[in-house]
């Protein structure tokens, strides 16, 4: 099936965008941004290259960016980051906002450490030897929306690296047992 024609200077032919010289992409991005105006908000995580950063409306960590985007008038939120970041923006967005992840292959090795199936299996195994009602799950922001949802459904919380100590302190006031995921080092070092 042939892709629909893209208006010159507004869209991007994703089949060959890596082959297009950077200056051509600059012109196309600038043109699209000018045409869409306040309808588009470009979020740029700290990890991005300078070629991407220069087009950002907001730069920062993923949670802050998601919160900022939800407060804007922009209908289209372009998240220059990885999957879990775009998922966070999608959770926090307003009803008429649409979140776009430009690179669908953009992943995070930390978020890939655990998938929801592994977490559910772990919880089930813990349940065979402990009362899971006495375990508070805490997950790091760098995890999938499914794991964040699981954590909330089981009375836990999501943390960032900057508030991990406060969240762990909160969790230990609720129980002596905390399941921290997916980053064993952050969990161990923080607790």
Backbone bond lengths (Angstrom), bond angles and torsions (degrees), N, CA, C in turn:
res aa  C-N    CA-C-N  psi(-1)  N-CA   C-N-CA  omega(-1)  CA-C   N-CA-C  phi
1 X - - - 1.448 - - 1.523 108.10 -
2 X 1.289 116.92 133.86 1.456 123.02 -179.74 1.533 110.33 -81.89
3 X 1.336 114.93 136.04 1.467 119.86 178.74 1.519 109.86 -68.43
4 X 1.319 118.34 148.13 1.466 120.51 177.75 1.525 110.60 -63.99
5 X 1.299 114.98 151.61 1.466 119.82 179.06 1.524 109.71 -64.59
6 X 1.315 114.91 140.17 1.459 121.07 179.73 1.520 108.27 -104.65
7 X 1.333 115.52 131.70 1.453 120.30 178.18 1.524 108.93 -58.94
8 X 1.309 117.72 127.78 1.455 122.33 -176.26 1.529 110.80 -56.13
9 X 1.343 113.72 128.86 1.457 120.18 175.42 1.513 114.85 83.32
10 X 1.337 117.70 -0.56 1.458 118.66 -178.39 1.525 110.77 -111.76
11 X 1.306 117.70 -48.28 1.459 120.71 -178.14 1.510 111.41 -97.08
12 X 1.294 115.63 -170.10 1.449 121.45 179.53 1.513 107.87 -138.67
13 X 1.312 116.91 131.05 1.448 122.74 175.73 1.523 107.01 -80.04
14 X 1.331 117.22 99.24 1.453 121.44 -173.50 1.530 112.94 -68.51
15 X 1.323 117.33 -15.15 1.464 119.52 178.07 1.525 111.88 -70.67
16 X 1.333 117.55 -25.59 1.466 119.00 -176.96 1.516 113.71 -133.43
17 X 1.318 118.73 17.72 1.468 119.75 -173.86 1.519 113.08 -64.71
18 X 1.321 118.08 -26.49 1.461 119.36 178.10 1.524 111.74 -72.97
19 X 1.310 116.57 -18.26 1.454 120.80 -178.82 1.525 113.00 -91.99
20 X 1.325 116.55 -13.43 1.458 121.45 -177.93 1.530 109.11 -79.72
21 X 1.342 118.00 133.41 1.472 119.32 179.20 1.532 111.25 -58.58
22 X 1.329 115.98 146.54 1.464 121.80 -177.24 1.518 112.71 -53.06
23 X 1.345 118.18 -41.22 1.457 119.17 -177.34 1.527 111.91 -64.47
24 X 1.312 118.18 -30.74 1.453 120.92 176.71 1.528 109.51 -68.73
25 X 1.324 116.25 -41.71 1.459 119.10 177.74 1.522 110.32 -64.87
26 X 1.343 117.55 -37.46 1.464 121.09 177.85 1.521 110.62 -57.20
27 X 1.316 115.92 -45.74 1.465 120.30 -179.68 1.522 110.79 -64.63
28 X 1.309 117.02 -41.47 1.461 120.77 -178.54 1.530 111.20 -67.91
29 X 1.339 116.71 -41.33 1.460 120.42 179.31 1.530 109.96 -66.14
30 X 1.330 115.92 -44.69 1.471 119.82 179.07 1.518 111.08 -60.24
31 X 1.321 115.89 -42.90 1.458 120.93 179.88 1.530 110.93 -64.19
32 X 1.316 116.85 -44.71 1.472 120.43 179.50 1.520 110.70 -63.88
33 X 1.332 116.26 -42.22 1.464 120.16 178.92 1.529 110.96 -63.54
34 X 1.314 116.85 -41.42 1.466 120.68 179.53 1.527 110.43 -64.84
35 X 1.325 116.18 -42.09 1.456 120.25 -178.71 1.535 111.42 -67.45
36 X 1.317 117.47 -41.72 1.463 121.20 -178.01 1.522 113.04 -81.54
37 X 1.321 117.25 -23.45 1.465 121.09 177.19 1.510 112.78 55.76
38 X 1.326 116.07 -129.49 1.468 121.83 -177.22 1.524 112.72 -74.59
39 X 1.324 116.73 -5.34 1.469 121.08 178.40 1.524 112.14 -71.70
40 X 1.338 117.30 -19.58 1.461 120.73 -178.95 1.530 110.05 -118.49
41 X 1.318 115.11 138.26 1.455 122.38 176.54 1.525 106.48 -126.54
42 X 1.322 115.75 123.80 1.461 119.96 -179.98 1.526 108.88 -103.98
43 X 1.333 114.63 121.74 1.461 122.21 179.40 1.524 108.61 -103.69
44 X 1.310 115.91 136.34 1.456 119.81 -177.39 1.524 109.66 -130.01
45 X 1.311 115.28 117.37 1.458 119.73 176.83 1.529 109.52 -74.77
46 X 1.327 115.40 152.83 1.468 121.89 -178.48 1.534 113.43 -50.56
47 X 1.305 118.10 -26.69 1.457 121.37 -174.30 1.521 114.76 -78.45
48 X 1.301 118.31 -4.04 1.466 120.53 -174.80 1.527 113.28 -77.68
49 X 1.325 114.10 158.58 1.471 122.07 178.14 1.523 109.92 -76.75
50 X 1.325 115.61 160.94 1.470 122.23 179.64 1.527 112.52 -57.03
51 X 1.333 116.99 -34.39 1.470 120.44 -179.22 1.527 111.69 -62.89
52 X 1.320 116.64 -26.12 1.459 121.70 179.11 1.533 110.02 -91.98
53 X 1.310 116.36 -43.01 1.466 122.89 -176.46 1.522 112.09 -53.95
54 X 1.307 116.97 -38.87 1.474 119.87 -174.45 1.530 113.61 -62.52
55 X 1.327 118.17 -17.25 1.465 120.90 -179.78 1.523 113.41 -99.52
56 X 1.317 116.84 -3.38 1.463 121.00 -173.24 1.525 113.00 -72.28
57 X 1.320 114.57 140.13 1.459 121.06 170.99 1.525 109.49 -85.60
58 X 1.340 115.97 -32.72 1.460 121.95 177.67 1.519 108.79 -136.82
59 X 1.331 116.24 142.11 1.461 122.54 175.42 1.522 108.25 -128.28
60 X 1.315 116.47 143.34 1.460 118.94 177.81 1.505 112.34 160.65
61 X 1.349 115.22 -157.93 1.459 119.56 177.39 1.526 109.12 -83.42
62 X 1.312 115.83 162.07 1.465 120.54 -169.23 1.522 114.27 -62.81
63 X 1.313 118.31 -41.90 1.468 119.19 -179.26 1.520 111.09 -66.26
64 X 1.317 116.73 -46.08 1.469 120.13 179.35 1.528 110.51 -60.38
65 X 1.323 117.07 -42.19 1.465 120.76 179.01 1.524 111.19 -61.81
66 X 1.312 116.45 -43.44 1.470 120.39 -179.99 1.518 111.10 -62.89
67 X 1.324 116.21 -40.52 1.468 120.53 177.89 1.531 110.85 -65.97
68 X 1.329 117.07 -42.64 1.467 120.51 179.79 1.529 111.04 -63.30
69 X 1.323 116.83 -43.32 1.467 120.56 -177.96 1.521 111.23 -62.38
70 X 1.330 116.76 -39.58 1.464 120.59 -179.26 1.525 111.86 -65.33
71 X 1.323 117.37 -21.31 1.467 121.67 179.98 1.529 112.83 -87.92
72 X 1.312 117.82 -8.43 1.468 120.44 -175.94 1.524 111.26 -87.82
73 X 1.330 114.56 170.91 1.457 121.44 175.28 1.523 111.35 -85.00
74 X 1.323 117.01 -7.40 1.461 121.34 -175.40 1.515 113.08 -59.93
75 X 1.313 114.82 133.32 1.456 120.50 177.14 1.526 110.42 -83.49
76 X 1.338 116.01 -33.82 1.464 121.40 -178.51 1.519 109.16 -110.81
77 X 1.319 116.11 123.00 1.458 122.27 177.29 1.517 106.90 -107.54
78 X 1.329 115.95 112.47 1.458 121.05 178.50 1.524 106.47 -99.04
79 X 1.335 116.36 112.93 1.459 120.62 -176.57 1.518 109.15 -101.38
80 X 1.315 116.02 107.54 1.463 121.59 177.12 1.527 106.75 -86.12
81 X 1.295 115.03 86.16 1.451 122.94 -176.66 1.519 109.10 -166.02
82 X 1.329 117.20 -144.68 1.458 121.88 -177.35 1.534 110.02 -118.30
83 X 1.332 115.42 174.65 1.464 121.51 -173.78 1.524 114.25 -50.58
84 X 1.326 118.38 -52.00 1.460 118.81 -174.63 1.523 111.28 -63.02
85 X 1.345 117.48 -28.44 1.465 120.69 178.66 1.524 110.11 -69.54
86 X 1.322 116.18 -45.50 1.464 120.18 178.84 1.530 110.43 -64.81
87 X 1.339 117.07 -35.98 1.466 119.95 176.70 1.532 110.55 -62.30
88 X 1.336 116.45 -41.66 1.466 120.26 178.95 1.527 110.63 -62.25
89 X 1.323 116.24 -43.73 1.462 120.00 178.03 1.523 110.31 -62.97
90 X 1.328 116.83 -37.55 1.456 120.83 179.81 1.528 111.35 -66.88
91 X 1.315 117.40 -35.31 1.464 121.46 177.97 1.529 110.50 -68.03
92 X 1.328 117.16 -40.19 1.462 121.44 -175.24 1.531 114.73 -88.92
93 X 1.312 117.72 -11.08 1.469 121.46 -175.54 1.523 111.33 -63.22
94 X 1.336 114.22 159.46 1.468 120.47 173.27 1.528 108.66 -80.79
95 X 1.314 117.00 165.56 1.465 121.79 -172.97 1.527 115.10 -53.31
96 X 1.311 118.11 -42.90 1.465 119.43 -174.94 1.524 113.80 -90.33
97 X 1.314 117.58 2.44 1.461 120.47 179.29 1.527 110.25 -86.44
98 X 1.334 114.46 146.52 1.456 122.41 178.88 1.522 107.40 -121.87
99 X 1.328 116.77 131.62 1.463 121.03 179.29 1.522 109.04 -99.84
100 X 1.329 115.34 132.78 1.456 122.21 179.94 1.520 108.73 -120.82
101 X 1.319 116.48 130.21 1.461 122.69 172.97 1.528 106.20 -106.34
102 X 1.337 118.09 107.81 1.467 120.35 -173.72 1.524 114.38 -60.16
103 X 1.332 117.68 -35.47 1.457 120.93 -179.60 1.518 108.48 -113.47
104 X 1.333 115.98 100.64 1.459 120.18 -176.76 1.523 112.68 -67.76
105 X 1.325 117.62 -11.84 1.460 121.54 176.87 1.522 112.28 -92.24
106 X 1.319 117.39 0.61 1.468 121.01 -177.34 1.519 109.78 -74.08
107 X 1.305 115.56 108.12 1.453 120.68 -179.28 1.513 111.24 -118.82
108 X 1.294 115.37 174.20 1.460 122.55 -179.93 1.517 107.73 -127.93
109 X 1.321 116.79 122.53 1.458 119.74 -178.16 1.523 111.13 -60.12
110 X 1.322 117.86 -34.25 1.463 120.15 179.01 1.528 110.42 -66.91
111 X 1.314 117.12 -45.05 1.466 120.28 179.41 1.523 111.12 -64.67
112 X 1.329 116.45 -26.24 1.460 120.43 -179.82 1.531 113.22 -82.32
113 X 1.335 117.92 -5.13 1.459 121.34 -179.03 1.531 111.09 -63.73
114 X 1.321 117.11 -36.06 1.464 120.60 179.98 1.515 109.75 -134.94
115 X 1.329 116.10 138.23 1.459 119.37 172.15 1.523 108.33 -112.22
116 X 1.302 116.13 166.42 1.463 120.76 -173.49 1.529 111.87 -59.73
117 X 1.307 117.74 -34.79 1.470 120.53 178.25 1.522 111.88 -62.34
118 X 1.322 116.14 -41.71 1.461 120.36 178.34 1.532 110.76 -66.00
119 X 1.320 116.39 -41.17 1.459 120.79 -179.48 1.528 110.38 -64.92
120 X 1.313 117.02 -43.53 1.466 120.38 178.50 1.526 111.26 -64.30
121 X 1.335 117.27 -39.28 1.472 120.80 176.64 1.519 110.80 -64.27
122 X 1.324 116.55 -43.89 1.462 121.98 178.00 1.526 109.83 -58.46
123 X 1.331 116.32 -46.78 1.466 121.46 -178.63 1.531 110.44 -62.10
124 X 1.316 116.08 -41.11 1.458 121.19 178.90 1.535 110.72 -64.71
125 X 1.316 116.91 -43.87 1.463 120.91 178.01 1.530 111.01 -63.92
126 X 1.330 116.77 -42.03 1.463 119.60 176.05 1.525 110.28 -60.85
127 X 1.333 116.06 -39.03 1.452 121.55 179.81 1.515 113.86 -64.67
128 X 1.314 117.03 -21.49 1.465 119.73 178.29 1.524 112.33 -77.48
129 X 1.340 117.74 -15.22 1.468 121.21 -180.00 1.523 113.48 -125.08
130 X 1.319 117.55 -14.54 1.470 122.36 -178.61 1.519 109.98 -136.63
131 X 1.306 116.26 162.40 1.460 121.27 171.67 1.527 106.26 -83.65
132 X 1.329 118.15 108.80 1.470 120.61 -177.46 1.522 111.93 -64.86
133 X 1.330 116.90 -15.97 1.459 120.13 174.58 1.525 111.95 -65.58
134 X 1.320 115.81 -15.62 1.462 121.06 178.80 1.530 112.31 -101.62
135 X 1.326 117.16 11.04 1.464 121.92 179.31 1.526 108.37 -113.78
136 X 1.315 116.38 130.10 1.465 120.65 177.25 1.525 107.81 -103.60
137 X 1.331 117.47 114.71 1.468 118.75 176.42 1.528 111.19 -80.37
138 X 1.306 115.87 138.18 1.462 122.63 175.11 1.518 106.22 -130.19
139 X 1.310 116.37 128.39 1.461 119.17 177.81 1.514 110.65 -121.17
140 X 1.292 113.74 147.03 1.453 122.78 178.10 1.528 108.60 -75.87
141 X 1.299 116.31 146.13 1.470 122.28 179.92 1.529 111.53 -50.84
142 X 1.314 116.77 -33.23 1.462 121.65 -179.14 1.533 110.04 -79.30
143 X 1.306 115.56 60.83 1.462 121.87 175.60 1.522 107.57 -143.83
144 X 1.314 114.94 167.34 1.469 118.92 -176.22 1.526 111.16 -73.20
145 X 1.310 115.16 162.10 1.460 121.29 177.56 1.530 110.32 -61.41
146 X 1.326 117.46 -34.30 1.463 120.52 179.44 1.530 110.78 -63.53
147 X 1.318 117.43 -40.42 1.468 120.91 178.86 1.524 110.25 -71.41
148 X 1.321 117.33 -38.70 1.472 119.84 176.30 1.529 110.02 -61.98
149 X 1.307 116.63 -40.79 1.457 121.07 178.92 1.529 110.64 -64.33
150 X 1.321 116.82 -45.60 1.461 121.83 177.26 1.531 110.01 -56.30
151 X 1.310 116.48 -44.93 1.462 122.08 -179.45 1.527 110.68 -59.66
152 X 1.325 116.80 -47.22 1.459 120.60 179.05 1.518 112.62 -65.06
153 X 1.326 117.60 -40.71 1.462 121.97 -179.84 1.529 111.66 -63.25
154 X 1.325 116.37 -24.22 1.463 120.66 -178.50 1.527 111.80 -105.58
155 X 1.344 116.55 22.96 1.462 121.57 172.28 1.514 115.46 78.69
156 X 1.314 117.05 16.12 1.457 120.83 -178.10 1.510 113.62 -98.21
157 X 1.319 114.94 -160.11 1.460 120.48 -176.51 1.526 110.02 -148.12
158 X 1.313 114.41 161.48 1.461 122.72 174.34 1.518 107.08 -104.74
159 X 1.334 116.43 141.23 1.459 119.86 178.87 1.518 110.74 -128.60
160 X 1.302 115.41 161.72 1.464 122.86 169.92 1.525 106.19 -108.06
161 X 1.312 117.61 171.88 1.462 118.86 179.49 1.525 110.85 -65.29
162 X 1.327 117.43 -30.09 1.466 119.68 -177.86 1.531 113.09 -79.19
163 X 1.335 118.72 -22.85 1.470 118.58 178.46 1.525 112.62 -114.30
164 X 1.322 117.67 11.67 1.468 121.40 -177.52 1.526 111.88 -57.23
165 X 1.331 118.05 -41.97 1.471 120.60 -178.76 1.530 110.57 -62.44
166 X 1.314 117.62 -43.95 1.469 121.01 179.89 1.529 110.74 -65.87
167 X 1.320 118.07 -40.32 1.466 120.90 179.81 1.526 110.32 -68.42
168 X 1.325 117.29 -40.39 1.467 120.05 178.20 1.533 109.90 -64.68
169 X 1.318 117.31 -40.62 1.463 120.94 177.99 1.531 109.13 -60.64
170 X 1.320 117.01 -45.14 1.463 121.78 176.59 1.533 110.26 -58.48
171 X 1.338 117.26 -46.66 1.465 121.51 -177.66 1.524 111.06 -61.60
172 X 1.337 116.89 -41.00 1.464 119.75 -179.32 1.534 112.77 -73.01
173 X 1.315 118.01 -16.29 1.470 118.90 172.52 1.528 110.29 -76.61
174 X 1.312 116.52 -19.85 1.468 121.84 -179.29 1.528 112.70 -92.44
175 X 1.333 116.06 -27.51 1.462 119.98 -177.25 1.528 110.18 -163.50
176 X 1.325 114.87 160.52 1.465 119.92 174.57 1.518 110.91 -84.35
177 X 1.323 116.38 -10.33 1.465 121.32 -176.15 1.527 110.07 -116.95
178 X 1.329 114.91 123.41 1.457 121.44 178.63 1.524 108.17 -127.08
179 X 1.330 116.31 132.06 1.455 121.52 172.39 1.516 106.50 -102.37
180 X 1.326 117.06 110.93 1.463 121.99 -178.41 1.516 108.21 -105.25
181 X 1.319 116.81 132.30 1.454 120.77 178.87 1.513 111.30 -150.35
182 X 1.291 120.54 162.24 1.456 126.50 -3.31 1.539 113.18 -91.13
183 X 1.310 118.52 -6.67 1.464 121.62 -171.99 1.525 111.38 -92.76
184 X 1.330 116.06 99.95 1.466 119.32 -178.06 1.529 112.15 -60.26
185 X 1.327 117.27 -33.88 1.478 119.99 -177.32 1.521 111.36 -69.25
186 X 1.321 117.66 -46.06 1.460 120.40 177.79 1.529 110.19 -61.68
187 X 1.324 116.14 -43.21 1.464 119.86 179.41 1.517 112.21 -63.19
188 X 1.327 116.60 -48.43 1.465 120.35 -178.62 1.526 111.36 -65.70
189 X 1.306 117.02 -47.89 1.461 120.59 -177.40 1.526 112.55 -66.56
190 X 1.308 116.44 -32.77 1.457 120.28 179.52 1.522 111.44 -74.90
191 X 1.354 116.29 -42.68 1.460 118.49 -178.38 1.512 111.07 -71.11
